C-alpha cells in the first residue's frame, strides 16, 4: 500500500486572488519605485485609518516587495493594496514580468552579505506571504495584520 505524505506548509505559498476592494497602480521599473509605493501606501492607510504600528509593517513590506521586483524581475511593475475587514488585514500585491536574466544595478553592485534579508523581514512581520504565477507575470503578495 502506497503511503502519501502532504508536504510541510511553507510560509511562502500561493494565495487566491483577494477581494476586489482595493486599488492598483503601475510603477516605473526603477529603484525610486519603492519610495513611490510607500508614498501611495501612506495615503491609503491614512484614508483607511490604519494604526501607526500596523502602518509601519505595511510600509516596510511594500518597500521590500517593490525593491525585490525592481532588482530581480523584468517590467512591467504593478502594485495593489486591499484590505480584508473581517480578518483585519492589509493585502499587498506586487506583480512583475517574471525573473530577470541579471540582477539590477543595486543588487549586482553589492556583496552577497549586503542584501538578501528582505524575505526574512517579510516573514517576521507579515501574517502570511507567498507568490503565484500567472501568464506573463509573477505576483508576490503579503498580508499584514492591521487594526483601524
Secondary structure, 3 states (H helix, E strand, C coil): CCCCCCCCCCCECCCCCCCCCCEEEEECCCCCHHHHHHHHHHHHHHHHCCCHHHHHHHHHHHHHHHHHHHHHECCCEEEEEEEECCCCEEEEEEEECCECCCCCHHHHCCCHHHCCCHHHHHHHHCCEEEEEEECCEEEEEEEEECCC
